[in-house]
Amino acid sequence: DYKTEDPPAVGGRVVVIGGGNTAIDAANAAKRLGAEEVSVIYRRTEKEMPAFTFEYEHSKTEGVQFLWLTQPVAIHANGAGRAGSVECVRMQMGQPDSSGRRSPMPIPASNFAIGCDMVIPSLGQGRFTSLIEDLPGIAISNGCVVVDRATGRTGHPKYYAGGDCVNGGREVVDAAADGKRAALAMLQALEQDS
């Protein structure tokens, strides 16, 4: 709705939950729509935040505040039944797991509240591969559909894939490029069949 002629009204104090590019976009949009205070809360540190550095730097120039090592645990309503505060707990980084990524761990008895008028959750998405896991010739590796990168063709000659289900989640331009490669490969396959 932000990009329409009738953008949504935002509260004076907005809390965005997440640390990716979409969270940054939501925070910037809230500021541009008139929010007085916008806070992004993220359970890890600035170093682990998945958002692009330039997006993060841009957001700071917009006046967005960042609360690191902060995990939301509850959203509390105000008297009118709308968001009134986000209850959070402070986090600390634990030891690296088998992948080498450090996991955040809550600090006991460190709960605190952030007053707000609006909460925007931006916690990411997951790939829904269960629909295709049983199709013949479709292989899944690390939660992604396995394809020939040059063509987007799966192990089944009639199925092609691209975008987040193949690369794990990158930019729209990557998905568009995957679609273009797959379209050209399909065209070539159809021309060979005729």
Disulfide bonds with the S-S distance in Angstrom:
none
